[in-house]
Amino acid sequence: MAKETPRAKALRLLQQLVRMKAADDSGMANCATCGKSVHYKDADGGHFIPKGSSTRWALEECNVHLQCKGCNGFGMKHGAAAQNYTIYMIDLYGKDWVEHMLATKNAVHKLYKADYDDMISEYKAQIKIHEERLK
């Protein structure tokens, strides 16, 4: 198995963190796009703006929210999940912020190994707190 890149590790940890943060103390949370109640371990950390290799928003927590696997997979490409995600984001952050995100979605955001290392350390610290809460 190939070694996980710092970017891939940061993405994986961010997705885990947002799922844990969304969960109540019993581990249950609602999908951002369909509202289905799922256990955070059985959910995905879905990106509003896809996590392309250089997108400005790939590693921003405001871009990642808990989604059920159906919405994050098939639903984002072929169903109503993308439209529902837009409504969710507007309700959560406001129309101006969502328009800003969309307008800058193709902006290149160069990160260095030290940036990823900082993110990884911060995500791990926050995950540890939520692991205690979700025991």
CNS distance restraints for C-alpha pairs under 8 A (distance, minus, plus):
assign (resid   4 and name CA) (resid   8 and name CA) 6.08 0.50 0.50
assign (resid   4 and name CA) (resid   9 and name CA) 6.16 0.50 0.50
assign (resid   5 and name CA) (resid   9 and name CA) 6.14 0.50 0.50
assign (resid   6 and name CA) (resid  10 and name CA) 6.09 0.50 0.50
assign (resid   6 and name CA) (resid 113 and name CA) 6.83 0.50 0.50
assign (resid   6 and name CA) (resid 116 and name CA) 5.85 0.50 0.50
assign (resid   6 and name CA) (resid 117 and name CA) 7.08 0.50 0.50
assign (resid   7 and name CA) (resid  11 and name CA) 6.16 0.50 0.50
assign (resid   7 and name CA) (resid 116 and name CA) 6.23 0.50 0.50
assign (resid   8 and name CA) (resid  12 and name CA) 6.10 0.50 0.50
assign (resid   9 and name CA) (resid  13 and name CA) 6.11 0.50 0.50
assign (resid   9 and name CA) (resid 120 and name CA) 7.21 0.50 0.50
assign (resid  10 and name CA) (resid  14 and name CA) 6.02 0.50 0.50
assign (resid  10 and name CA) (resid  59 and name CA) 7.50 0.50 0.50
assign (resid  10 and name CA) (resid 116 and name CA) 6.31 0.50 0.50
assign (resid  10 and name CA) (resid 119 and name CA) 6.37 0.50 0.50
assign (resid  10 and name CA) (resid 120 and name CA) 5.29 0.50 0.50
assign (resid  10 and name CA) (resid 123 and name CA) 7.77 0.50 0.50
assign (resid  11 and name CA) (resid  15 and name CA) 6.14 0.50 0.50
assign (resid  11 and name CA) (resid  58 and name CA) 7.67 0.50 0.50
assign (resid  11 and name CA) (resid  59 and name CA) 6.30 0.50 0.50
assign (resid  12 and name CA) (resid  16 and name CA) 6.25 0.50 0.50
assign (resid  13 and name CA) (resid  17 and name CA) 6.03 0.50 0.50
assign (resid  13 and name CA) (resid 120 and name CA) 7.02 0.50 0.50
assign (resid  13 and name CA) (resid 123 and name CA) 6.13 0.50 0.50
assign (resid  13 and name CA) (resid 124 and name CA) 7.14 0.50 0.50
assign (resid  14 and name CA) (resid  18 and name CA) 6.20 0.50 0.50
assign (resid  14 and name CA) (resid  45 and name CA) 7.87 0.50 0.50
assign (resid  14 and name CA) (resid  59 and name CA) 7.21 0.50 0.50
assign (resid  14 and name CA) (resid  61 and name CA) 7.16 0.50 0.50
assign (resid  14 and name CA) (resid 123 and name CA) 6.31 0.50 0.50
assign (resid  15 and name CA) (resid  19 and name CA) 6.31 0.50 0.50
assign (resid  15 and name CA) (resid  44 and name CA) 7.01 0.50 0.50
assign (resid  15 and name CA) (resid  45 and name CA) 4.35 0.50 0.50
assign (resid  15 and name CA) (resid  46 and name CA) 7.45 0.50 0.50
assign (resid  15 and name CA) (resid  64 and name CA) 6.91 0.50 0.50
assign (resid  15 and name CA) (resid  65 and name CA) 7.77 0.50 0.50
assign (resid  16 and name CA) (resid  20 and name CA) 6.24 0.50 0.50
assign (resid  16 and name CA) (resid  44 and name CA) 7.98 0.50 0.50
assign (resid  16 and name CA) (resid  45 and name CA) 6.72 0.50 0.50
assign (resid  16 and name CA) (resid 127 and name CA) 7.69 0.50 0.50
assign (resid  17 and name CA) (resid  21 and name CA) 6.05 0.50 0.50
assign (resid  17 and name CA) (resid 123 and name CA) 6.70 0.50 0.50
assign (resid  17 and name CA) (resid 126 and name CA) 7.17 0.50 0.50
assign (resid  17 and name CA) (resid 127 and name CA) 5.68 0.50 0.50
assign (resid  18 and name CA) (resid  22 and name CA) 6.11 0.50 0.50
assign (resid  18 and name CA) (resid  45 and name CA) 6.45 0.50 0.50
assign (resid  18 and name CA) (resid  61 and name CA) 7.29 0.50 0.50
assign (resid  18 and name CA) (resid  64 and name CA) 6.86 0.50 0.50
assign (resid  18 and name CA) (resid  65 and name CA) 5.98 0.50 0.50
assign (resid  18 and name CA) (resid  66 and name CA) 6.46 0.50 0.50
assign (resid  19 and name CA) (resid  23 and name CA) 6.48 0.50 0.50
assign (resid  19 and name CA) (resid  29 and name CA) 7.99 0.50 0.50
assign (resid  19 and name CA) (resid  40 and name CA) 5.33 0.50 0.50
assign (resid  19 and name CA) (resid  41 and name CA) 7.65 0.50 0.50
assign (resid  19 and name CA) (resid  43 and name CA) 7.17 0.50 0.50
assign (resid  19 and name CA) (resid  44 and name CA) 7.05 0.50 0.50
assign (resid  19 and name CA) (resid  45 and name CA) 6.01 0.50 0.50
assign (resid  19 and name CA) (resid  65 and name CA) 6.96 0.50 0.50
assign (resid  19 and name CA) (resid  66 and name CA) 5.14 0.50 0.50
assign (resid  20 and name CA) (resid  27 and name CA) 7.42 0.50 0.50
assign (resid  20 and name CA) (resid  40 and name CA) 6.14 0.50 0.50
assign (resid  20 and name CA) (resid 127 and name CA) 7.47 0.50 0.50
assign (resid  20 and name CA) (resid 130 and name CA) 6.35 0.50 0.50
assign (resid  20 and name CA) (resid 131 and name CA) 7.99 0.50 0.50
assign (resid  21 and name CA) (resid 130 and name CA) 7.05 0.50 0.50
assign (resid  22 and name CA) (resid  29 and name CA) 5.75 0.50 0.50
assign (resid  22 and name CA) (resid  30 and name CA) 7.77 0.50 0.50
assign (resid  22 and name CA) (resid  40 and name CA) 7.72 0.50 0.50
assign (resid  22 and name CA) (resid  65 and name CA) 7.86 0.50 0.50
assign (resid  22 and name CA) (resid  66 and name CA) 6.72 0.50 0.50
assign (resid  23 and name CA) (resid  27 and name CA) 4.89 0.50 0.50
assign (resid  23 and name CA) (resid  28 and name CA) 4.94 0.50 0.50
assign (resid  23 and name CA) (resid  29 and name CA) 4.50 0.50 0.50
assign (resid  23 and name CA) (resid  30 and name CA) 7.97 0.50 0.50
assign (resid  23 and name CA) (resid  39 and name CA) 7.50 0.50 0.50
assign (resid  23 and name CA) (resid  40 and name CA) 6.15 0.50 0.50
assign (resid  24 and name CA) (resid  28 and name CA) 5.47 0.50 0.50
assign (resid  24 and name CA) (resid  29 and name CA) 6.29 0.50 0.50
assign (resid  25 and name CA) (resid 133 and name CA) 6.45 0.50 0.50
assign (resid  25 and name CA) (resid 134 and name CA) 5.47 0.50 0.50
assign (resid  26 and name CA) (resid 134 and name CA) 6.47 0.50 0.50
assign (resid  27 and name CA) (resid  39 and name CA) 5.45 0.50 0.50
assign (resid  27 and name CA) (resid  40 and name CA) 5.84 0.50 0.50
assign (resid  27 and name CA) (resid  41 and name CA) 7.95 0.50 0.50
assign (resid  27 and name CA) (resid 134 and name CA) 6.16 0.50 0.50
assign (resid  28 and name CA) (resid  37 and name CA) 6.44 0.50 0.50
assign (resid  28 and name CA) (resid  38 and name CA) 5.50 0.50 0.50
assign (resid  28 and name CA) (resid  39 and name CA) 4.38 0.50 0.50
assign (resid  28 and name CA) (resid  40 and name CA) 5.97 0.50 0.50
assign (resid  29 and name CA) (resid  37 and name CA) 5.46 0.50 0.50
assign (resid  29 and name CA) (resid  38 and name CA) 5.57 0.50 0.50
assign (resid  29 and name CA) (resid  39 and name CA) 6.19 0.50 0.50
assign (resid  29 and name CA) (resid  40 and name CA) 6.34 0.50 0.50
assign (resid  29 and name CA) (resid  66 and name CA) 7.72 0.50 0.50
assign (resid  30 and name CA) (resid  34 and name CA) 7.92 0.50 0.50
assign (resid  30 and name CA) (resid  35 and name CA) 4.92 0.50 0.50
assign (resid  30 and name CA) (resid  36 and name CA) 5.28 0.50 0.50
assign (resid  30 and name CA) (resid  37 and name CA) 4.42 0.50 0.50
assign (resid  30 and name CA) (resid  38 and name CA) 6.19 0.50 0.50
assign (resid  30 and name CA) (resid  66 and name CA) 7.39 0.50 0.50
assign (resid  30 and name CA) (resid  67 and name CA) 7.59 0.50 0.50
assign (resid  31 and name CA) (resid  35 and name CA) 4.58 0.50 0.50
assign (resid  31 and name CA) (resid  36 and name CA) 5.26 0.50 0.50
assign (resid  31 and name CA) (resid  37 and name CA) 6.45 0.50 0.50
assign (resid  31 and name CA) (resid  38 and name CA) 7.18 0.50 0.50
assign (resid  31 and name CA) (resid  66 and name CA) 5.63 0.50 0.50
assign (resid  31 and name CA) (resid  67 and name CA) 4.35 0.50 0.50
assign (resid  31 and name CA) (resid  68 and name CA) 5.40 0.50 0.50
assign (resid  32 and name CA) (resid  65 and name CA) 6.47 0.50 0.50
assign (resid  32 and name CA) (resid  66 and name CA) 5.93 0.50 0.50
assign (resid  32 and name CA) (resid  67 and name CA) 5.51 0.50 0.50
assign (resid  32 and name CA) (resid  85 and name CA) 6.59 0.50 0.50
assign (resid  32 and name CA) (resid  88 and name CA) 6.54 0.50 0.50
assign (resid  33 and name CA) (resid  67 and name CA) 6.60 0.50 0.50
assign (resid  33 and name CA) (resid  71 and name CA) 6.78 0.50 0.50
assign (resid  33 and name CA) (resid  81 and name CA) 5.43 0.50 0.50
assign (resid  33 and name CA) (resid  82 and name CA) 7.69 0.50 0.50
assign (resid  33 and name CA) (resid  84 and name CA) 5.09 0.50 0.50
assign (resid  33 and name CA) (resid  85 and name CA) 5.12 0.50 0.50
assign (resid  33 and name CA) (resid  88 and name CA) 6.87 0.50 0.50
assign (resid  34 and name CA) (resid  71 and name CA) 7.26 0.50 0.50
assign (resid  34 and name CA) (resid  81 and name CA) 7.08 0.50 0.50
assign (resid  34 and name CA) (resid  84 and name CA) 7.28 0.50 0.50
assign (resid  36 and name CA) (resid  68 and name CA) 7.22 0.50 0.50
assign (resid  38 and name CA) (resid  42 and name CA) 6.60 0.50 0.50
assign (resid  38 and name CA) (resid  43 and name CA) 6.60 0.50 0.50
assign (resid  38 and name CA) (resid  68 and name CA) 6.83 0.50 0.50
assign (resid  39 and name CA) (resid  43 and name CA) 6.57 0.50 0.50
assign (resid  40 and name CA) (resid  44 and name CA) 7.71 0.50 0.50
assign (resid  40 and name CA) (resid  66 and name CA) 7.63 0.50 0.50
assign (resid  42 and name CA) (resid  68 and name CA) 7.44 0.50 0.50
assign (resid  42 and name CA) (resid  69 and name CA) 7.61 0.50 0.50
assign (resid  43 and name CA) (resid  66 and name CA) 6.51 0.50 0.50
assign (resid  43 and name CA) (resid  67 and name CA) 5.80 0.50 0.50
assign (resid  43 and name CA) (resid  68 and name CA) 4.76 0.50 0.50
assign (resid  43 and name CA) (resid  69 and name CA) 5.68 0.50 0.50
assign (resid  44 and name CA) (resid  66 and name CA) 5.74 0.50 0.50
assign (resid  44 and name CA) (resid  67 and name CA) 5.24 0.50 0.50
assign (resid  44 and name CA) (resid  68 and name CA) 6.01 0.50 0.50
assign (resid  44 and name CA) (resid  69 and name CA) 5.89 0.50 0.50
assign (resid  44 and name CA) (resid  72 and name CA) 6.86 0.50 0.50
assign (resid  45 and name CA) (resid  64 and name CA) 5.85 0.50 0.50
assign (resid  45 and name CA) (resid  65 and name CA) 5.35 0.50 0.50
assign (resid  45 and name CA) (resid  66 and name CA) 4.75 0.50 0.50
assign (resid  45 and name CA) (resid  67 and name CA) 6.06 0.50 0.50
assign (resid  46 and name CA) (resid  64 and name CA) 5.38 0.50 0.50
assign (resid  46 and name CA) (resid  65 and name CA) 5.45 0.50 0.50
assign (resid  46 and name CA) (resid  66 and name CA) 5.98 0.50 0.50
assign (resid  46 and name CA) (resid  67 and name CA) 5.62 0.50 0.50
assign (resid  46 and name CA) (resid  72 and name CA) 5.71 0.50 0.50
assign (resid  47 and name CA) (resid  51 and name CA) 6.54 0.50 0.50
assign (resid  47 and name CA) (resid  58 and name CA) 7.47 0.50 0.50
assign (resid  47 and name CA) (resid  63 and name CA) 5.57 0.50 0.50
assign (resid  47 and name CA) (resid  64 and name CA) 4.56 0.50 0.50
assign (resid  47 and name CA) (resid  65 and name CA) 6.67 0.50 0.50
assign (resid  48 and name CA) (resid  63 and name CA) 5.38 0.50 0.50
assign (resid  48 and name CA) (resid  64 and name CA) 6.33 0.50 0.50
assign (resid  48 and name CA) (resid  65 and name CA) 7.81 0.50 0.50
assign (resid  48 and name CA) (resid  82 and name CA) 7.63 0.50 0.50
assign (resid  48 and name CA) (resid  85 and name CA) 6.55 0.50 0.50
assign (resid  48 and name CA) (resid  86 and name CA) 7.50 0.50 0.50
assign (resid  49 and name CA) (resid  57 and name CA) 6.81 0.50 0.50
assign (resid  49 and name CA) (resid  58 and name CA) 7.39 0.50 0.50
assign (resid  49 and name CA) (resid  63 and name CA) 6.53 0.50 0.50
assign (resid  49 and name CA) (resid 102 and name CA) 7.60 0.50 0.50
assign (resid  49 and name CA) (resid 105 and name CA) 6.91 0.50 0.50
assign (resid  50 and name CA) (resid  55 and name CA) 7.96 0.50 0.50
assign (resid  50 and name CA) (resid  58 and name CA) 7.00 0.50 0.50
assign (resid  51 and name CA) (resid  55 and name CA) 6.42 0.50 0.50
assign (resid  51 and name CA) (resid  57 and name CA) 7.20 0.50 0.50
assign (resid  51 and name CA) (resid  58 and name CA) 4.49 0.50 0.50
assign (resid  51 and name CA) (resid  59 and name CA) 7.87 0.50 0.50
assign (resid  52 and name CA) (resid  58 and name CA) 6.88 0.50 0.50
assign (resid  53 and name CA) (resid  58 and name CA) 7.96 0.50 0.50
assign (resid  54 and name CA) (resid  58 and name CA) 7.66 0.50 0.50
assign (resid  54 and name CA) (resid 106 and name CA) 7.89 0.50 0.50
assign (resid  54 and name CA) (resid 107 and name CA) 7.76 0.50 0.50
assign (resid  54 and name CA) (resid 108 and name CA) 5.33 0.50 0.50
assign (resid  54 and name CA) (resid 109 and name CA) 6.02 0.50 0.50
assign (resid  54 and name CA) (resid 110 and name CA) 7.15 0.50 0.50
assign (resid  55 and name CA) (resid 105 and name CA) 6.10 0.50 0.50
assign (resid  55 and name CA) (resid 106 and name CA) 5.66 0.50 0.50
assign (resid  55 and name CA) (resid 107 and name CA) 6.12 0.50 0.50
assign (resid  55 and name CA) (resid 108 and name CA) 5.63 0.50 0.50
assign (resid  55 and name CA) (resid 109 and name CA) 6.28 0.50 0.50
assign (resid  56 and name CA) (resid 104 and name CA) 7.24 0.50 0.50
assign (resid  56 and name CA) (resid 105 and name CA) 6.11 0.50 0.50
assign (resid  56 and name CA) (resid 106 and name CA) 6.86 0.50 0.50
assign (resid  56 and name CA) (resid 107 and name CA) 5.58 0.50 0.50
assign (resid  56 and name CA) (resid 108 and name CA) 5.69 0.50 0.50
assign (resid  56 and name CA) (resid 109 and name CA) 4.76 0.50 0.50
assign (resid  57 and name CA) (resid  63 and name CA) 6.25 0.50 0.50
assign (resid  57 and name CA) (resid 101 and name CA) 7.62 0.50 0.50
assign (resid  57 and name CA) (resid 105 and name CA) 6.68 0.50 0.50
assign (resid  58 and name CA) (resid  63 and name CA) 7.13 0.50 0.50
assign (resid  59 and name CA) (resid  63 and name CA) 7.65 0.50 0.50
assign (resid  60 and name CA) (resid  64 and name CA) 7.07 0.50 0.50
assign (resid  61 and name CA) (resid  65 and name CA) 7.76 0.50 0.50
assign (resid  67 and name CA) (resid  71 and name CA) 6.25 0.50 0.50
assign (resid  67 and name CA) (resid  72 and name CA) 5.82 0.50 0.50
assign (resid  68 and name CA) (resid  72 and name CA) 6.26 0.50 0.50
assign (resid  69 and name CA) (resid  73 and name CA) 5.93 0.50 0.50
assign (resid  70 and name CA) (resid  74 and name CA) 5.79 0.50 0.50
assign (resid  70 and name CA) (resid  75 and name CA) 5.95 0.50 0.50
assign (resid  71 and name CA) (resid  75 and name CA) 4.13 0.50 0.50
assign (resid  71 and name CA) (resid  76 and name CA) 5.88 0.50 0.50
assign (resid  71 and name CA) (resid  79 and name CA) 7.78 0.50 0.50
assign (resid  71 and name CA) (resid  81 and name CA) 5.59 0.50 0.50
assign (resid  72 and name CA) (resid  76 and name CA) 5.62 0.50 0.50
assign (resid  72 and name CA) (resid  81 and name CA) 7.55 0.50 0.50
assign (resid  73 and name CA) (resid  77 and name CA) 7.08 0.50 0.50
assign (resid  74 and name CA) (resid  78 and name CA) 5.73 0.50 0.50
assign (resid  74 and name CA) (resid  79 and name CA) 6.70 0.50 0.50
assign (resid  75 and name CA) (resid  79 and name CA) 4.13 0.50 0.50
assign (resid  75 and name CA) (resid  80 and name CA) 6.07 0.50 0.50
assign (resid  75 and name CA) (resid  81 and name CA) 4.93 0.50 0.50
assign (resid  75 and name CA) (resid  82 and name CA) 7.19 0.50 0.50
assign (resid  76 and name CA) (resid  80 and name CA) 6.92 0.50 0.50
assign (resid  76 and name CA) (resid  81 and name CA) 4.93 0.50 0.50
assign (resid  76 and name CA) (resid  82 and name CA) 4.90 0.50 0.50
assign (resid  77 and name CA) (resid  81 and name CA) 7.99 0.50 0.50
assign (resid  77 and name CA) (resid  82 and name CA) 7.45 0.50 0.50
assign (resid  80 and name CA) (resid  84 and name CA) 6.13 0.50 0.50
assign (resid  81 and name CA) (resid  85 and name CA) 5.86 0.50 0.50
assign (resid  82 and name CA) (resid  86 and name CA) 6.36 0.50 0.50
assign (resid  83 and name CA) (resid  87 and name CA) 6.51 0.50 0.50
assign (resid  84 and name CA) (resid  88 and name CA) 6.13 0.50 0.50
assign (resid  85 and name CA) (resid  89 and name CA) 6.07 0.50 0.50
assign (resid  86 and name CA) (resid  90 and name CA) 6.20 0.50 0.50
assign (resid  86 and name CA) (resid  98 and name CA) 7.89 0.50 0.50
assign (resid  87 and name CA) (resid  91 and name CA) 6.13 0.50 0.50
assign (resid  88 and name CA) (resid  92 and name CA) 6.11 0.50 0.50
assign (resid  89 and name CA) (resid  93 and name CA) 5.74 0.50 0.50
assign (resid  89 and name CA) (resid  94 and name CA) 7.07 0.50 0.50
assign (resid  89 and name CA) (resid  98 and name CA) 6.66 0.50 0.50
assign (resid  90 and name CA) (resid  94 and name CA) 4.40 0.50 0.50
assign (resid  90 and name CA) (resid  95 and name CA) 4.93 0.50 0.50
assign (resid  90 and name CA) (resid  97 and name CA) 7.80 0.50 0.50
assign (resid  90 and name CA) (resid  98 and name CA) 6.20 0.50 0.50
assign (resid  91 and name CA) (resid  95 and name CA) 7.85 0.50 0.50
assign (resid  93 and name CA) (resid  97 and name CA) 6.10 0.50 0.50
assign (resid  93 and name CA) (resid  98 and name CA) 6.93 0.50 0.50
assign (resid  94 and name CA) (resid  98 and name CA) 6.48 0.50 0.50
assign (resid  95 and name CA) (resid  99 and name CA) 6.06 0.50 0.50
assign (resid  96 and name CA) (resid 100 and name CA) 6.17 0.50 0.50
assign (resid  97 and name CA) (resid 101 and name CA) 6.22 0.50 0.50
assign (resid  98 and name CA) (resid 102 and name CA) 6.19 0.50 0.50
assign (resid  99 and name CA) (resid 103 and name CA) 6.00 0.50 0.50
assign (resid 100 and name CA) (resid 104 and name CA) 6.20 0.50 0.50
assign (resid 101 and name CA) (resid 105 and name CA) 5.83 0.50 0.50
assign (resid 111 and name CA) (resid 115 and name CA) 5.89 0.50 0.50
assign (resid 111 and name CA) (resid 116 and name CA) 7.11 0.50 0.50
assign (resid 112 and name CA) (resid 116 and name CA) 6.52 0.50 0.50
assign (resid 113 and name CA) (resid 117 and name CA) 6.06 0.50 0.50
assign (resid 114 and name CA) (resid 118 and name CA) 6.16 0.50 0.50
assign (resid 115 and name CA) (resid 119 and name CA) 6.30 0.50 0.50
assign (resid 116 and name CA) (resid 120 and name CA) 6.01 0.50 0.50
assign (resid 117 and name CA) (resid 121 and name CA) 6.17 0.50 0.50
assign (resid 118 and name CA) (resid 122 and name CA) 6.20 0.50 0.50
assign (resid 119 and name CA) (resid 123 and name CA) 5.97 0.50 0.50
assign (resid 120 and name CA) (resid 124 and name CA) 6.03 0.50 0.50
assign (resid 121 and name CA) (resid 125 and name CA) 6.25 0.50 0.50
assign (resid 122 and name CA) (resid 126 and name CA) 6.31 0.50 0.50
assign (resid 123 and name CA) (resid 127 and name CA) 5.98 0.50 0.50
assign (resid 124 and name CA) (resid 128 and name CA) 6.15 0.50 0.50
assign (resid 125 and name CA) (resid 129 and name CA) 6.68 0.50 0.50
assign (resid 126 and name CA) (resid 130 and name CA) 6.49 0.50 0.50
assign (resid 127 and name CA) (resid 131 and name CA) 6.01 0.50 0.50
assign (resid 128 and name CA) (resid 132 and name CA) 6.47 0.50 0.50
assign (resid 129 and name CA) (resid 133 and name CA) 6.53 0.50 0.50
assign (resid 130 and name CA) (resid 134 and name CA) 5.98 0.50 0.50
assign (resid 131 and name CA) (resid 135 and name CA) 6.18 0.50 0.50
